[in-house]
Amino acid sequence: VQLQESGPGLVKPSQTLSLTCTVSNSSITTTYYYWSWIRQPPGKGLEWMGAITYSGSIFYSPSLKSRTSFSSDSAKNTVYLEMNSLKPEDMAVYYCAAVRGYAVDAAEDLWTLISSLGMDYWGTGTLVTVSS
């Protein structure tokens, strides 16, 4: 499975970030695949932003839920991230990643799954700079 992120490298504060993750060699609807967005600010650790599932369910990290939206297009085999009201501290490398696990019903359960299994596949990441 290969994942490739794409999007603008530079976004102005208060604007909306839109990123695309194109998936190849697997369908995003394959059972028990969870397609996550993860970011890493410069000099900091990884932050899980949430995920969209093989069935289209969406789980958000509570800390970002108010500003983040995920979606997918099974025909294009692509998942999307939108984040509004961008701030300078949103500057990070944004990754999409995937894990194949088991059925979960809540974000906490998905986080447990990810914590125990880790991610099976990662994109190369795309740097997003937030600056005027």
Buried (B, 14 or more C-beta within 10 A) or exposed (E): BEBBBEBEEEBEEEBEBBBBBBBEEBEBEEEBBBBBBBBBEEEEEBBBBBBBBBEEBBBBBEEBBEBBBBEBEEEEBBBBBEBEEBEEEBBBBBBBBBBBBEEBEEBEBBBEBBEEEEBBBBBEBBBBBBEE
